[in-house]
Amino acid sequence: MKSKLLIIAITATITTALIFTIVYFVFGLNAKPKIILSLDSPNGQYVAYVMENPAIDPPNQSLFIAKNRSNEFRLVANLPEDIEMCDSIYWSPNSKAVSFTTNWHVFITRIEGFNTQKVSINPDWWIRMEKGTFRSSNRPVKIKEFSFINTDTISYKTNLMENHELIFIGKL
């Protein structure tokens, strides 16, 4: 009787390990993070990039700025998994600020001091599900026009807007 219980326990353990291994590889959880979007600054000193992290239900993205030709970098933001993803990267003409636009926000980071502003562009609310996941109305919000007006203002317009919005970011 004890040997049958031991065989059942070993079989259950091996089966569980095999199922976990198959799920791990099938859903790509063994993959390394990869850069899916990047843009060098106009002066060539920096690169802004978006990294996609392995996930069962992507997107699972992070926003970074790095110094070119060095190992130095900074994390701007970890985007909420499953809901938010980066569409574009924009540098100011003088390379003193970078903006990441997503389907929910505009992130504006000043290189000097590394201060970041987060501006909401999506009017919807997120809904927390009982399982701990999130959902939204899935209304697509896209930046249609984006520009640095001068050294202290950004102008943008989304597909849901009739007029441009201005964001004051301070002197660069």
N, CA, C and O of each residue as an XYZ file, in Angstrom:
688
protein
N       0.822     -1.195      0.000
C       0.000      0.000      0.000
C       0.867      1.261      0.000
O       0.591      2.211     -0.732
N       1.941      1.262      0.845
C       2.820      2.421      0.904
C       3.519      2.639     -0.431
O       3.728      3.783     -0.832
N       3.880      1.574     -1.121
C       4.577      1.730     -2.403
C       3.636      2.300     -3.465
O       4.075      3.054     -4.333
N       2.327      1.943     -3.407
C       1.366      2.504     -4.358
C       1.195      4.004     -4.118
O       1.127      4.775     -5.075
N       1.124      4.428     -2.851
C       1.013      5.848     -2.524
C       2.258      6.608     -2.975
O       2.164      7.731     -3.469
N       3.419      5.989     -2.802
C       4.657      6.614     -3.234
C       4.677      6.781     -4.751
O       5.089      7.827     -5.252
N       4.240      5.769     -5.478
C       4.189      5.839     -6.946
C       3.189      6.911     -7.392
O       3.468      7.660     -8.328
N       2.052      6.992     -6.745
C       1.054      8.008     -7.083
C       1.619      9.403     -6.808
O       1.443     10.301     -7.632
N       2.283      9.606     -5.690
C       2.860     10.904     -5.343
C       3.940     11.299     -6.349
O       3.992     12.449     -6.785
N       4.795     10.355     -6.715
C       5.853     10.644     -7.695
C       5.243     10.957     -9.059
O       5.676     11.895     -9.728
N       4.257     10.195     -9.471
C       3.597     10.432    -10.757
C       2.914     11.799    -10.780
O       3.001     12.512    -11.780
N       2.245     12.169     -9.710
C       1.583     13.476     -9.630
C       2.608     14.606     -9.686
O       2.381     15.618    -10.350
N       3.720     14.439     -9.000
C       4.767     15.453     -9.003
C       5.368     15.619    -10.398
O       5.547     16.743    -10.865
N       5.673     14.532    -11.047
C       6.247     14.581    -12.398
C       5.242     15.186    -13.377
O       5.618     15.996    -14.225
N       3.986     14.808    -13.269
C       2.948     15.356    -14.151
C       2.808     16.861    -13.955
O       2.711     17.604    -14.932
N       2.796     17.315    -12.717
C       2.703     18.744    -12.426
C       3.902     19.491    -13.000
O       3.743     20.558    -13.594
N       5.091     18.942    -12.826
C       6.306     19.571    -13.353
C       6.264     19.633    -14.877
O       6.665     20.641    -15.460
N       5.793     18.587    -15.525
C       5.697     18.578    -16.991
C       4.679     19.611    -17.479
O       4.941     20.327    -18.445
N       3.542     19.692    -16.831
C       2.523     20.675    -17.228
C       3.076     22.088    -17.066
O       2.906     22.919    -17.958
N       3.732     22.373    -15.946
C       4.326     23.696    -15.721
C       5.364     24.015    -16.797
O       5.390     25.127    -17.323
N       6.215     23.049    -17.123
C       7.251     23.250    -18.141
C       6.635     23.526    -19.505
O       7.100     24.408    -20.227
N       5.603     22.790    -19.861
C       4.940     22.996    -21.156
C       4.302     24.381    -21.202
O       4.455     25.094    -22.194
N       3.593     24.771    -20.150
C       2.971     26.093    -20.103
C       4.043     27.179    -20.170
O       3.863     28.182    -20.860
N       5.139     26.990    -19.473
C       6.236     27.949    -19.438
C       6.776     28.217    -20.837
O       7.022     29.369    -21.195
N       6.960     27.174    -21.625
C       7.507     27.345    -22.968
C       6.443     27.736    -23.993
O       6.719     28.548    -24.877
N       5.251     27.185    -23.896
C       4.198     27.501    -24.870
C       3.822     28.982    -24.815
O       3.633     29.605    -25.859
N       3.714     29.546    -23.629
C       3.329     30.947    -23.488
C       4.519     31.897    -23.561
O       4.352     33.101    -23.367
N       5.710     31.384    -23.836
C       6.884     32.229    -24.043
C       7.444     32.859    -22.794
O       8.147     33.867    -22.875
N       7.151     32.291    -21.638
C       7.657     32.865    -20.398
C       9.162     32.656    -20.243
O       9.782     33.246    -19.359
N       9.743     31.828    -21.089
C      11.181     31.610    -21.070
C      11.919     32.659    -21.904
O      13.148     32.725    -21.874
N      11.176     33.472    -22.642
C      11.770     34.485    -23.508
C      12.378     35.613    -22.681
O      11.977     35.859    -21.543
N      13.337     36.278    -23.271
C      13.944     37.424    -22.620
C      13.188     38.676    -23.044
O      12.578     38.699    -24.113
N      13.223     39.717    -22.217
C      12.606     40.980    -22.637
C      13.260     41.459    -23.928
O      14.452     41.242    -24.144
N      12.466     42.118    -24.795
C      13.037     42.628    -26.034
C      12.578     44.048    -26.295
O      11.481     44.450    -25.909
N      13.436     44.793    -26.955
C      13.128     46.173    -27.313
C      12.223     46.148    -28.540
O      12.571     45.569    -29.570
N      11.050     46.786    -28.418
C      10.101     46.782    -29.530
C       9.968     48.144    -30.208
O       9.409     48.243    -31.300
N      10.478     49.188    -29.565
C      10.397     50.534    -30.117
C      11.537     51.345    -29.522
O      11.762     51.300    -28.312
N      12.263     52.091    -30.360
C      13.335     52.941    -29.836
C      13.532     54.145    -30.742
O      13.204     54.113    -31.928
N      14.080     55.218    -30.152
C      14.332     56.434    -30.911
C      15.496     57.175    -30.264
O      15.472     57.468    -29.068
N      16.528     57.479    -31.078
C      17.670     58.250    -30.598
C      17.287     59.717    -30.468
O      16.458     60.227    -31.222
N      17.907     60.388    -29.499
C      17.686     61.822    -29.338
C      18.320     62.561    -30.514
O      19.264     62.055    -31.121
N      17.818     63.745    -30.842
C      18.385     64.514    -31.959
C      19.892     64.778    -31.830
O      20.599     64.837    -32.836
N      20.385     64.937    -30.593
C      21.826     65.180    -30.420
C      22.633     63.882    -30.332
O      23.858     63.930    -30.226
N      21.968     62.727    -30.375
C      22.656     61.440    -30.385
C      23.190     60.971    -29.050
O      23.841     59.928    -28.991
N      22.938     61.706    -27.967
C      23.472     61.320    -26.661
C      22.625     60.268    -25.946
O      23.136     59.538    -25.096
N      21.332     60.184    -26.283
C      20.420     59.300    -25.564
C      19.603     58.466    -26.536
O      19.513     58.763    -27.727
N      19.017     57.424    -25.996
C      18.032     56.639    -26.734
C      16.868     56.367    -25.792
O      17.072     55.970    -24.645
N      15.657     56.579    -26.274
C      14.450     56.231    -25.519
C      13.930     54.944    -26.136
O      13.897     54.805    -27.358
N      13.521     53.996    -25.286
C      13.056     52.726    -25.832
C      11.973     52.090    -24.972
O      11.808     52.401    -23.792
N      11.239     51.184    -25.620
C      10.159     50.440    -24.968
C      10.560     48.974    -24.961
O      10.900     48.406    -25.998
N      10.515     48.367    -23.778
C      10.861     46.966    -23.629
C       9.590     46.156    -23.369
O       8.789     46.505    -22.502
N       9.416     45.082    -24.122
C       8.299     44.150    -23.918
C       8.814     42.997    -23.070
O       9.761     42.309    -23.451
N       8.186     42.790    -21.916
C       8.569     41.709    -21.014
C       7.693     40.493    -21.285
O       6.524     40.642    -21.640
N       8.241     39.294    -21.121
C       7.430     38.091    -21.349
C       6.184     38.079    -20.468
O       6.248     38.416    -19.285
N       5.046     37.688    -21.053
C       3.783     37.651    -20.318
C       2.842     36.659    -20.979
O       2.901     36.450    -22.191
N       1.979     36.054    -20.189
C       0.963     35.156    -20.738
C      -0.027     35.958    -21.563
O      -0.474     35.502    -22.615
N      -0.373     37.157    -21.093
C      -1.355     37.999    -21.769
C      -0.752     39.386    -22.005
O      -1.009     40.306    -21.229
N       0.058     39.550    -23.081
C       0.692     40.842    -23.327
C      -0.326     41.911    -23.678
O      -1.462     41.552    -23.989
N      -0.010     43.176    -23.653
C       1.332     43.721    -23.499
C       1.765     43.815    -22.033
O       0.942     43.873    -21.119
N       3.072     43.828    -21.848
C       3.683     44.009    -20.540
C       4.948     44.834    -20.778
O       6.046     44.287    -20.885
N       4.785     46.145    -20.859
C       5.859     47.016    -21.333
C       6.421     47.928    -20.246
O       5.756     48.268    -19.267
N       7.682     48.307    -20.469
C       8.373     49.271    -19.623
C       9.021     50.312    -20.521
O       9.443     50.004    -21.636
N       9.100     51.563    -20.027
C       9.665     52.671    -20.777
C      11.010     53.056    -20.171
O      11.128     53.192    -18.953
N      12.029     53.232    -21.021
C      13.381     53.516    -20.554
C      14.023     54.648    -21.348
O      13.624     54.945    -22.474
N      15.031     55.274    -20.731
C      15.940     56.192    -21.408
C      17.340     55.730    -21.046
O      17.626     55.438    -19.885
N      18.215     55.663    -22.050
C      19.596     55.237    -21.816
C      20.554     56.225    -22.459
O      20.212     56.909    -23.424
N      21.762     56.288    -21.906
C      22.828     57.061    -22.528
C      23.427     56.195    -23.628
O      23.757     55.032    -23.398
N      23.569     56.760    -24.818
C      24.176     56.004    -25.915
C      25.628     55.678    -25.598
O      26.320     56.455    -24.940
N      26.077     54.539    -26.066
C      27.451     54.068    -25.910
C      27.856     53.946    -24.444
O      29.007     54.205    -24.091
N      26.912     53.552    -23.591
C      27.221     53.297    -22.186
C      26.207     52.286    -21.655
O      25.253     51.925    -22.344
N      26.425     51.844    -20.441
C      25.498     50.904    -19.796
C      24.525     51.614    -18.866
O      23.798     50.958    -18.119
N      24.499     52.937    -18.900
C      23.651     53.701    -17.992
C      22.260     53.888    -18.584
O      22.115     54.229    -19.758
N      21.231     53.661    -17.756
C      19.848     53.826    -18.198
C      18.982     54.195    -17.011
O      19.395     54.075    -15.858
N      17.763     54.650    -17.315
C      16.777     54.974    -16.279
C      15.425     54.428    -16.699
O      15.072     54.462    -17.878
N      14.672     53.927    -15.736
C      13.309     53.471    -15.953
C      12.374     54.669    -15.834
O      12.384     55.368    -14.821
N      11.567     54.907    -16.864
C      10.582     55.987    -16.823
C       9.294     55.482    -16.189
O       8.741     56.131    -15.300
N       8.808     54.315    -16.646
C       7.552     53.782    -16.115
C       7.388     52.320    -16.486
O       7.845     51.881    -17.541
N       6.733     51.570    -15.611
C       6.234     50.233    -15.926
C       4.752     50.407    -16.242
O       3.985     50.870    -15.399
N       4.355     50.040    -17.443
C       2.956     50.197    -17.829
C       2.126     49.047    -17.270
O       2.629     47.931    -17.145
N       0.859     49.302    -16.930
C      -0.003     48.230    -16.424
C      -0.155     47.119    -17.477
O      -0.505     47.370    -18.630
N       0.114     45.914    -17.046
C       0.041     44.758    -17.951
C      -1.383     44.575    -18.472
O      -2.351     44.834    -17.757
N      -1.499     44.138    -19.694
C      -2.759     43.807    -20.368
C      -3.539     45.024    -20.861
O      -4.400     44.876    -21.729
N      -3.269     46.226    -20.335
C      -4.127     47.372    -20.632
C      -3.407     48.444    -21.430
O      -3.940     48.934    -22.426
N      -2.206     48.817    -21.011
C      -1.542     49.980    -21.605
C      -0.335     49.563    -22.433
O       0.446     48.698    -22.037
N      -0.201     50.209    -23.612
C       0.953     49.942    -24.466
C       1.405     51.214    -25.167
O       0.594     52.083    -25.487
N       2.701     51.310    -25.399
C       3.287     52.498    -25.994
C       3.102     52.492    -27.507
O       3.312     51.479    -28.174
N       2.700     53.664    -28.038
C       2.507     53.825    -29.476
C       3.687     54.520    -30.139
O       4.132     54.105    -31.209
N       4.197     55.580    -29.508
C       5.227     56.405    -30.140
C       6.146     57.039    -29.111
O       5.828     57.146    -27.926
N       7.310     57.456    -29.620
C       8.289     58.193    -28.824
C       8.597     59.484    -29.579
O       8.773     59.470    -30.797
N       8.660     60.605    -28.846
C       8.969     61.904    -29.443
C      10.042     62.593    -28.607
O       9.927     62.654    -27.383
N      11.073     63.106    -29.247
C      12.105     63.891    -28.575
C      11.882     65.369    -28.848
O      11.425     65.741    -29.929
N      12.203     66.213    -27.872
C      12.202     67.653    -28.119
C      13.372     67.947    -29.065
O      14.362     67.215    -29.065
N      13.268     69.004    -29.863
C      14.338     69.322    -30.809
C      15.706     69.523    -30.147
O      16.735     69.244    -30.763
N      15.725     70.004    -28.898
C      16.999     70.234    -28.213
C      17.440     69.036    -27.355
O      18.414     69.147    -26.611
N      16.749     67.909    -27.445
C      17.087     66.661    -26.734
C      17.012     66.775    -25.222
O      17.623     65.972    -24.516
N      16.278     67.752    -24.710
C      16.180     67.922    -23.265
C      14.941     67.267    -22.661
O      14.798     67.217    -21.440
N      14.047     66.765    -23.508
C      12.844     66.075    -23.023
C      12.453     65.004    -24.035
O      12.709     65.124    -25.233
N      11.829     63.964    -23.518
C      11.314     62.903    -24.371
C       9.899     62.577    -23.915
O       9.588     62.628    -22.725
N       9.046     62.241    -24.882
C       7.662     61.872    -24.573
C       7.372     60.487    -25.120
O       7.721     60.161    -26.255
N       6.734     59.689    -24.301
C       6.222     58.384    -24.709
C       4.708     58.516    -24.740
O       4.111     58.955    -23.757
N       4.075     58.147    -25.842
C       2.614     58.189    -25.904
C       2.078     56.767    -25.891
O       2.571     55.891    -26.602
N       1.051     56.556    -25.062
C       0.419     55.244    -24.964
C      -1.066     55.403    -25.291
O      -1.525     56.494    -25.630
N      -1.797     54.318    -25.185
C      -3.245     54.386    -25.399
C      -3.971     54.964    -24.178
O      -5.195     55.099    -24.206
N      -3.248     55.306    -23.116
C      -3.848     55.882    -21.907
C      -3.205     57.187    -21.463
O      -3.879     58.037    -20.882
N      -1.905     57.361    -21.726
C      -1.177     58.491    -21.168
C      -0.135     59.058    -22.132
O       0.235     58.436    -23.128
N       0.316     60.255    -21.795
C       1.528     60.829    -22.364
C       2.491     60.971    -21.197
O       2.178     61.634    -20.209
N       3.667     60.350    -21.306
C       4.716     60.468    -20.299
C       5.761     61.432    -20.860
O       6.288     61.210    -21.950
N       6.060     62.492    -20.127
C       7.044     63.481    -20.557
C       8.152     63.490    -19.518
O       7.911     63.777    -18.345
N       9.366     63.176    -19.951
C      10.497     63.124    -19.029
C      11.542     64.150    -19.439
O      12.003     64.177    -20.580
N      11.896     64.982    -18.492
C      12.991     65.943    -18.694
C      14.291     65.212    -18.377
O      14.421     64.604    -17.315
N      15.242     65.270    -19.284
C      16.501     64.550    -19.099
C      17.267     65.092    -17.894
O      17.755     64.317    -17.072
N      17.374     66.400    -17.784
C      18.042     66.991    -16.634
C      17.122     66.865    -15.421
O      16.009     67.391    -15.431
N      17.563     66.193    -14.410
C      16.757     66.005    -13.206
C      15.837     64.799    -13.287
O      15.358     64.322    -12.258
N      15.588     64.308    -14.465
C      14.774     63.119    -14.703
C      13.375     63.199    -14.080
O      12.872     62.215    -13.537
N      12.761     64.363    -14.162
C      11.382     64.522    -13.699
C      10.434     64.075    -14.800
O      10.651     64.369    -15.976
N       9.383     63.365    -14.413
C       8.427     62.842    -15.391
C       7.022     63.313    -15.061
O       6.582     63.242    -13.913
N       6.318     63.797    -16.087
C       4.896     64.140    -15.977
C       4.105     63.039    -16.669
O       4.536     62.493    -17.684
N       2.957     62.724    -16.113
C       2.067     61.721    -16.692
C       0.719     62.392    -16.914
O       0.071     62.835    -15.966
N       0.300     62.464    -18.178
C      -0.942     63.141    -18.530
C      -1.909     62.109    -19.111
O      -1.566     61.394    -20.052
N      -3.111     62.033    -18.550
C      -4.114     61.083    -19.035
C      -4.741     61.594    -20.331
O      -5.112     62.763    -20.431
N      -4.857     60.699    -21.328
C      -5.512     61.071    -22.591
C      -6.741     60.219    -22.866
O      -7.469     60.480    -23.824
N      -6.984     59.210    -22.045
C      -8.116     58.314    -22.237
C      -9.174     58.592    -21.169
O      -8.865     58.509    -19.980
N     -10.406     58.917    -21.552
C     -11.433     59.270    -20.561
C     -12.042     58.071    -19.828
O     -12.785     58.255    -18.864
N     -11.743     56.865    -20.265
C     -12.340     55.673    -19.647
C     -11.727     55.357    -18.284
O     -10.652     55.839    -17.930
N     -12.451     54.531    -17.537
C     -11.990     54.040    -16.245
C     -11.659     52.567    -16.386
O     -12.245     51.866    -17.211
N     -10.719     52.100    -15.580
C     -10.401     50.677    -15.546
C     -11.370     49.988    -14.601
O     -11.891     50.607    -13.673
N     -11.609     48.714    -14.839
C     -12.502     47.926    -14.001
C     -11.709     46.743    -13.456
O     -11.095     45.993    -14.216
N     -11.726     46.579    -12.126
C     -11.031     45.449    -11.509
C     -11.975     44.251    -11.497
O     -13.091     44.329    -10.984
N     -11.520     43.168    -12.057
C     -12.302     41.940    -12.108
C     -12.086     41.154    -10.818
O     -11.134     41.412    -10.082
N     -12.972     40.192    -10.545
C     -12.889     39.404     -9.320
C     -11.598     38.597     -9.247
O     -11.100     38.319     -8.157
N     -11.054     38.220    -10.406
C      -9.833     37.405    -10.441
C      -8.575     38.232    -10.209
O      -7.473     37.683    -10.193
N      -8.718     39.544    -10.029
C      -7.562     40.402     -9.826
C      -7.018     40.984    -11.116
O      -6.013     41.694    -11.091
N      -7.655     40.704    -12.241
C      -7.237     41.279    -13.514
C      -8.025     42.555    -13.768
O      -8.911     42.915    -12.993
N      -7.696     43.232    -14.856
C      -8.342     44.488    -15.192
C      -8.936     44.412    -16.584
O      -8.547     43.582    -17.406
N      -9.891     45.303    -16.828
C     -10.408     45.470    -18.179
C     -10.868     46.908    -18.315
O     -10.999     47.635    -17.330
N     -11.108     47.298    -19.547
C     -11.621     48.638    -19.822
C     -12.595     48.518    -20.973
O     -12.891     47.416    -21.436
N     -13.090     49.649    -21.432
C     -14.039     49.615    -22.538
C     -13.359     49.250    -23.845
O     -14.028     48.978    -24.842
N     -12.030     49.242    -23.846
C     -11.248     48.967    -25.054
C     -11.494     49.990    -26.150
O     -11.292     49.698    -27.329
N     -11.927     51.180    -25.773
C     -12.086     52.255    -26.747
C     -10.681     52.661    -27.202
O      -9.862     53.072    -26.379
N     -10.394     52.550    -28.502
C      -9.043     52.895    -28.956
C      -8.783     54.393    -28.919
O      -9.520     55.174    -29.521
N      -7.740     54.785    -28.215
C      -7.325     56.180    -28.171
C      -5.927     56.242    -28.770
O      -5.004     55.573    -28.307
N      -5.793     57.056    -29.804
C      -4.510     57.195    -30.508
C      -4.157     58.668    -30.603
O      -5.025     59.517    -30.808
N      -2.892     58.958    -30.455
C      -2.401     60.310    -30.694
C      -2.369     60.521    -32.200
O      -1.717     59.773    -32.928
N      -3.080     61.547    -32.662
C      -3.111     61.876    -34.095
C      -2.051     62.918    -34.440
O      -1.426     62.845    -35.497
N      -1.849     63.887    -33.547
C      -0.869     64.947    -33.769
C      -0.139     65.212    -32.462
O      -0.748     65.250    -31.392
N       1.171     65.393    -32.561
C       1.991     65.630    -31.372
C       3.177     66.487    -31.772
O       3.834     66.209    -32.775
N       3.459     67.531    -30.996
C       4.635     68.352    -31.298
C       5.072     69.158    -30.081
O       4.271     69.501    -29.211
N       6.351     69.445    -30.051
C       6.899     70.376    -29.077
C       6.750     71.758    -29.699
O       7.394     72.057    -30.705
N       5.903     72.604    -29.109
C       5.615     73.933    -29.651
C       6.825     74.856    -29.495
O       7.242     75.509    -30.452
N       7.370     74.906    -28.317
C       8.550     75.724    -28.028
C       9.275     75.034    -26.889
O       9.088     73.836    -26.679
N      10.087     75.751    -26.161
C      10.875     75.101    -25.116
C      10.087     74.760    -23.861
O      10.635     74.159    -22.937
N       8.810     75.132    -23.810
C       8.070     74.849    -22.579
C       6.661     74.294    -22.789
O       5.914     74.161    -21.819
N       6.274     73.965    -24.024
C       4.902     73.527    -24.271
C       4.853     72.398    -25.302
O       5.587     72.388    -26.290
N       3.965     71.459    -25.031
C       3.690     70.360    -25.966
C       2.242     70.487    -26.406
O       1.369     70.849    -25.616
N       1.997     70.186    -27.673
C       0.642     70.181    -28.215
C       0.333     68.770    -28.703
O       1.159     68.130    -29.353
N      -0.888     68.288    -28.373
C      -1.287     66.973    -28.876
C      -2.774     66.955    -29.169
O      -3.539     67.779    -28.668
N      -3.163     66.001    -29.988
C      -4.568     65.789    -30.321
C      -4.763     64.285    -30.521
O      -3.966     63.622    -31.185
N      -5.851     63.757    -29.927
C      -6.154     62.334    -30.089
C      -7.316     62.162    -31.068
O      -7.935     63.131    -31.508
N      -7.585     60.922    -31.388
C      -8.711     60.624    -32.282
C     -10.064     60.937    -31.637
O     -11.072     60.971    -32.342
N     -10.119     61.166    -30.321
C     -11.368     61.490    -29.625
C     -11.566     62.993    -29.439
O     -12.607     63.427    -28.946
N     -10.572     63.786    -29.834
C     -10.608     65.216    -29.559
C     -10.873     66.027    -30.832
O     -10.484     65.631    -31.931
N     -11.538     67.159    -30.657
C     -11.745     68.078    -31.774
C     -10.661     69.145    -31.819
O     -10.306     69.621    -32.897
N     -10.134     69.524    -30.664
C      -9.115     70.572    -30.586
C      -7.851     70.040    -29.926
O      -7.881     69.025    -29.229
N      -6.748     70.730    -30.151
C      -5.477     70.367    -29.532
C      -5.488     70.710    -28.043
O      -6.139     71.663    -27.617
N      -4.769     69.931    -27.276
C      -4.513     70.216    -25.861
C      -3.067     70.672    -25.746
O      -2.202     70.229    -26.500
N      -2.818     71.556    -24.802
C      -1.466     72.016    -24.550
C      -1.020     71.537    -23.175
O      -1.807     71.526    -22.229
N       0.235     71.143    -23.070
C       0.826     70.729    -21.804
C       2.023     71.638    -21.556
O       2.956     71.675    -22.358
N       1.997     72.366    -20.451
C       3.129     73.202    -20.070
C       4.132     72.333    -19.340
O       3.780     71.702    -18.344
N       5.367     72.281    -19.802
C       6.372     71.425    -19.173
C       7.502     72.212    -18.541
O       8.416     71.617    -17.971
N       7.466     73.522    -18.626
C       8.517     74.353    -18.047
C       9.668     74.543    -19.013
O       9.777     73.826    -20.008
N      10.515     75.495    -18.724
C      11.650     75.804    -19.594
C      12.603     74.638    -19.664
O      12.972     74.055    -18.645
N      12.995     74.304    -20.870
C      13.959     73.213    -21.061
C      15.340     73.779    -21.297
O      16.294     73.022    -21.480
